[in-house]
Amino acid sequence: MMRLPRAVGMTLVATIGCAGASGSAGGPAPAPALSRGQFTRYVDSLVLAPAFRNAHWGVMIVNAASGDTLYSHNAGKLFMPASNQKLLTGATALTQLGADYRFVTTFAATGPVNAGVLSGDLVIVPSGDPTFADHFWAGDHRNAFRAMADSLAARGIRHIAGGMVRGATPFPGQPCGFGWELDDLTEDYGACVQDLFVNEGFRRVHRRRTPTDTATVTEAIADPRGAFFDALRAAMGERGISMAGAADTARVAGRDAFSTLFAMQSPPLPAMLTRMMKPSQNQVAEILFKTVARERAGVGRADSARRVMERQLMAWGIDSTDFAVRDGSGMSRHDFVTPRLLIRVLDTMRRAPTFDTWYASLPIAGVDGSLASRMRGTPAQGNVHAKTGTVDKARTLSGYVTTADGQLLLVSLLCNNYSVPNRDVDRVQDAILVALASRPLPRRR
């Protein structure tokens, strides 16, 4: 495997120099501005390096204020976006659902409650809420189910004479995305989504490798609904609530057969958006994808979600030849986007009233999320807000960077079909962003 020469991947040292002189405030002064021609030659030297002769780079860099394109290479060509697909999903969800959107899971009964006994079945009416997870419940998703059991106890329920069943699904259709790799489906990041979802679809398993060595691994939950029912029943047991019947995920109560006991609301959409973007959480993305379809098309199927997203992108002035949508997370190798589409989405969200929410949800270079370890100790640290993406032979990064003179730039850096290690693609992406963050806006001449 050919490696990218380290000199090509390093930031500014040999090609255009580094900022280093002290400024008036005692910190490093920005390096002098480059001309557009100098900047173009610099980026060309990276993306057209011999190590990438078999690869495809798509790059577009635009001045947000003026709309001027500072650099463009294959900006109208289609690329696999990997998790840059989440930019489309997040932008569509924030636009279509609004920042105040919450999931609501309803708990109901098919019979009355008398003297501590629920005479019928306990019914869980699912919404697809992705927040019954460690991240949202003080590091232990079981706390969510303990809260459910507490709510049952608060209504005087000590025994359920029937069993546990569910209401109608908001997500008919296949739980896995179109074109997902079979090998991914047992991994935590590849968990398929259902309407009742526990801990983002994965569980920790302790496996003893030797008599003295116990390993903890994560794996996808094969039966999310069953895991939800099991977790709730365990929490009920902790609270002294017994149940005579079975927890049966196959049984669906009719809409007119039950009355509501209580409901649980998720945190608002920005919390889920951040969880999707910063660690690149695939299952939150898929649930938001289907939820937009349920709310706007009346049915939470992937094909409906695809049509809703396509209509939204075209409403933003994006040509239908600039994308192919198959899922919400980017795990599908049948998703395709152009760099100019991603620039348009970034610019549209920059103009939206929810921009602060959107901007804060993205990984920050050298600070958090999937960019926590990148661009540290450079002017890009704490500056670049961008979404990463990785599937086999696709490495992407799109977002925002502010120049040394305070100009906000929109940047999309997509690389497909390369044979160098991922870290060599990262070096090129990082070098471009550091160059932009280190200097004033490139001059026209």
Summary of the structure (lengths in Angstrom):
residues: 445
radius of gyration: 24.8
end to end distance: 39.5
largest distance: 83.6
contacts: 1563
relative contact order: 0.20
helix: 36%
strand: 22%
